[in-house]
Every structure is written in structure tokens, then in C-alpha cells.
Amino acid sequence: MLPDRSKRYAGNDGEIPRLVLASNWQLLLVALLVLALLVVIFPRKVLVEKLYEQETLDELTLSYIQNLYRADAKNADVAILLAKAQQNELNIKTLESMLLPFVNAEDPRQRTEARMVLATAYEKAWATQPDIRERARLRAKLTEMLQKVVAEKIPERLSRLFAAAAFELDLPRLGLEFLEPIEVGHAAQTLEQYGQEALGQGEYGLAAEYFLMARDQTSDRDEARRLFQKGVGTLMAASRFRQAMLAADQHLGNLENDSATLRYLARTALAAGEPAKAASYVRRLVFQADKAPGTP
């Protein structure tokens, strides 16, 4: 038998009401208070830098940034942070409206972050956009951005991003301009990798251009010879004989007296149907042999 007190509680219908700790608006208020406290504790610059360094923002911080953006859409840091946090959810037109005003901002961090987010968004939208006219527009916008920035001194991470974007747009010369200052001594390797990718996709002309650009970047004679033959050979494999011979003349450079290269060019010129050119290479080869007896 239950005691009288237990009987009284056992006879009540329904569950005992649970205590509500806090409502949603109260949680938001707490978050705002915490962020306000952070602003007081940390200088604004330090707080902004901490937010920029985060790859993602938690829900409360994101909600706070959204409210700030609604209040002042012209605040560069707020617009960039929000665009960066929601770049996978927002469409390209929205991102353009948020970021274009700040791609040439006076503040270096704002300028860099706005350019990185927008360039990434352009590249992604261009690669996935089915509409031909919109693809052309996106390609033109991204190309325009790269061309305007190429003469500037920009951070290395931005140079790498822009170089990759230029290569994706099949603009190897532009990509090389971004790559050269940061890949001193290593640009040839990167260019050859892009050449291999293009070759794998059957883009022989583009692949050859990458290989020959790589040849121009290396100071090692053996590597220069290998890349030179790889570039010319790629064009020959695509039956672009005239183009191969023109490229050979253009990129011969310091290999003009290299015996192995001259023998290769003599054979290549014959295969390309240019016996006169083949004969000129043979004469240069003989001249080299007469000049240095015993040289292979």
C-alpha cells in the first residue's frame, strides 16, 4: 500500500511537466552576449582574423554574421565572411553581388579573401553550368579577374589558386605568369603535370604547349632535351606536322648545338615530310662533328 502522499501523486494524470531551460530566442541572446563580450575582450582586428581563419562557422556565429549583414551589407568583413561560410549554398549571382564590391578593396586581407572565394565560385559554377551562354559569361568573368590581377604582387596561396584556374581555362601562358614567381626552379614539374592531364584527355595541342613551356623553364640540359622531344613528339603523334616543326624552331633555344637533339629533329623533319629541313639539321650535325671530333 502506498503512503498517502504517494497515492496523491500517483493519481495525477499525464507526465510531470519538464522544466524548460531556455527558449531559442534566449539562446540567441546568450550567443549575442558572448560575441559582444569577445568584441570587448579582443580588438576587432583580432576577432575578424580569428573568424577568417575558421573554415566553417558554428550556427550561432553564422546567425550573428547574417544579422550583421542584414543591418549593413556594405561591411566588407561581414559580407566576405558570410559569403565564405555559405559559398556552397549561395548561387553565383548572389556571391557576385556580395563580393564584387570588395575584390579591389584597399585592405589586403579583404581583397585577398574576396578574390579567393569569388574565383573558386566562378570556377565551380563554370564547370557545372549546363547553359552555354552562362558558361561563356562565367569564363569571361573569371578570365577578366585573372588578367587584371596578374601584374599585381599577391599572396602565394592566391597565386596558386589563380594559376590553377588559368590552367583549367586552358590559358597556360596566363597560368605560368602566376606560377613563375612562386615556383622558382619547380615550375617545369607543375607544367609537365598539366601537360600529362591534357594528354590523357586527348588534347594534344594543349599538352604539347605545356611540355614546351616546361622545357623553357628548366635549366637542366637533359631535362630540356627530354621535354623538348616530348612536346614536339606530342604534336607529331597528332599528325600536326607543320605545327611540330614550327614549335621545334621556336623552342630549340640552347639545344641548337645539341647532337642528340639535332639527330632527333632530322628524323622528325623527314617524318613530317620536310626533307629540306631534315637536311639542314644533318648539315648542322656534321658541322658539330667536324668542330669537335669524337663527339657523338
N, C-alpha and C positions, 0 to 999 in steps of 0.2 A: 504494500500500500504506500502511495506517495504522500509525503508531507503536504499540509495544506498549501504551502507556498508553491511547491512543485505542481500540484494539481491546478492551481490557478494559471500558471504559465503554460502548462500542457494543454489547457483547454482553449488557448487562443488560436484562432485560425490564421493560416498564412505564415510566411517566413518572417523572421525578425528583421526589420529594416537595417540595411547596411549603411555604415557611415560613409558619406561622400567626402573624400579628402579634398578634392579641388575640381572645379569645372574647367572646361577648355580655355575660356577667356582668362581665368585666373592663372592657368599655366602660361599663357601667352604673356600676361602681365609680369609674371615672375621672370620669364625669358628677357623681356624688355628691360626689366630692372637689372638683371645680371649683365646684359650688354651695356647698359648705361654705366654700371659700376666699372666695367672693363675700360670704357672710354675715359672714365675719371682716373683709373689707376694707370693705364697705359696712354702714352701720347697717341694722337690719332694716326700718325705715320706708322708707328709700330703695330697698331691694331690692323691697319689696312694691309701691311706687309704679311702679317700672320694669316689673314684671310686669303691673300693672293697665293700663299704657299700651300694652302689646302687644296687637294684635288677635288674634294666634294665638300658640300656644306651640310650640316645636320639640319633637320626640319625647322627647328626653332630659329636658327641663324638665317636660313633661307627665307623664312616668313618675315623676319625682321628686314632683310635686304629688299624683299618685294615691297614692303610697306614704304621703305625709304624711296624706292624707285617711283612708286605712285605719287609720292609727295614732290619729288624733284627728279624728273627724267634726264635733266641736263647734268646731273652729278656724274662725272666721268667714272670715278671708282665704283660707285653703286651700279651703274649701267654695265660696266665691264665685268664686275663680279657676278652679277645676275646672269649675264649672257654666258659667261664661262660655266656657271653652275648648271644652266639649263640648255646648253648648246645641242644636246641630243633630243630635246623635246621641242624646241622652237624651230619654226621654218626659216628658210634662208632670208626671206623678205623682212621678217621681224628682226633677225640678227643684224641685217644690214642697217635698219633704221636705228638700232641701238648702238652699233659700233662705228659706223662710217664717220660720225662727227668727231671721233677720237683717234683715228688712225694716224693723224698728224699732230696729235696733242703735244704741247711743249714738255710735259712731264715724260721722261724716258720710260718709266715703268708703264704708265698708262698707254703710251704709244706702242710699246712692245707687246703688251698683253692684248690690246685691241687687235693688232695686226695678226697675232698668232691665232686667236680664236676665229677671226673672220676668214683668214686664209684657209684654215682647216675646214671651216664650214663650207667655203666655196668649193674646195677640192672634193669634199664628200658629196655635196649636192650635185656637182658636175658629173661625178662618177655614177650616180644613181638616178639622175634625171632622165626620164624616157622622152620628154618633149625635145625635139631637135632645136627649136628656136631658143628655148630656155637654156639648153646645154651650151649653145653658142654664146648666149648672153653671159652665163657664168664663166665660161672660158675667157671671154674678153675682159670681164671684170677682174678675174684673178691675174691674167697676164698684165693688165694695166697696173695693178698693185705691185707686181714684181718689178716691172720696168721702172716704176717711179722710185722704188726703194733701192735698186741695185747699186746706185752710186753712193749711197749713204754708208756710214760706218755703223753697223748694227751688231747686237749681241750674237755670240756664236750659235746659240740654240735657235735663234731666228734665221740665221744664215743657213743652217742645216735644213730647217723646215722649208724655206723658200727654194733652196737648191733641189730638194726632193720634189716640190711642187712643179718646178720648171721642167724637171726630167719627166714627170708624169704627163705634162702637157706636150711632150716631145719638143722641148725647147732646150736642147743640150748646151748650146753656147751660153744662153742666159743662166742655166744651172751652174755652169762652170765658173761664171763670174762670182756667184755666191760661194762656190766651193773653194776656189783658189786661195783666198786669204786665210782660211781655217784648216785647209788640208795640205799644208806645205809639205811636199815630199810624198804625200799619200793620195793625191787626187787621182793619179793614174789607176790605182786599185779600185777606187769607187767608180770611176768611169767605165772600167772594164766590166765591173759587175752589172752596171746598167746595160752595157752592150750585150752581155750574155742573156739578160732578161729579154731584151728586144729580139735577139736572135731566136730565142725559144718561142717567141710569138710570131715568127716568120717575117719580122720587119728588118729585112736585110740592109736596106739603105741606112736606117737609123742605127742599127747595130754597128755597121762599118764606121759611121761618123763617131760613135762613142769610142771604138777601138783606136781610130786615128787621132782623136783628141787625147786619148790616154798616151799614145805614142809621143805626142808633142809635149806631154807633161813630164815624162821621165828623162832623167839624165844618164841612166844606165844604158850603155850601148847595146848590150844583149837584149834587154827588155824592149828598147826602142825598136830593134830589128824584129823581135817576135810580134809586137803589137802592130807594127807596120805591115808585116806579112798577113797578120790576122785580119786587119781592116781591108786591105786590097783583096785578099782571098775571099772575104765575105761577099764583096761586090762581084767577083768573078763567079762565085757559086750561084749568084742570082742572075747570071748572064748579062750583067751590066758592064760589058767590056770597056766601052768608051769611058764611062764614069770611073771605072777602076784605074785606067791609065791616067786620067786627069788627077785623080786622088793621089796616085803614086808620085806624080811630079810635084804636087802641092805639099806633100808631107815627107818627101825624101830627106830634106834637111841635112843633118850631119852624117847621114848614111850614104851620101853621094859617092864616096870613095870606098865604101864597104864592099869587099869582094863577094861575100855571101849574098848581100842584097842585090848587087848587080847581076849575079847569076840568076837569082830568083826573078828579077824583072825581065831579063832576056827571055826566060821560059814563059813568063806570064804574057809578055807582049806577043809572042808567037801564038799562044793560045787565044789571045784576043783578036788575032787576025791583023796584027800590025808588024809585019816583018821588018820594015824600015826602022821602026823604033827598037825592035829587038836587036838589030844590027848595031845601032848606036850604043846600046848597053854593052854589047860584046866588045866594041872598039874601046870603050872606057875600061872594060875589064882587062883587055890586053895591055892597054896603056899602064894600068896599075901594076900588072905583072912585070912589064919592062922596067918600070920605075923602081920596083922592089923585088929583085929576083928571089925566088924561093918562097915568095908569099903565096898561100893557097888561094 
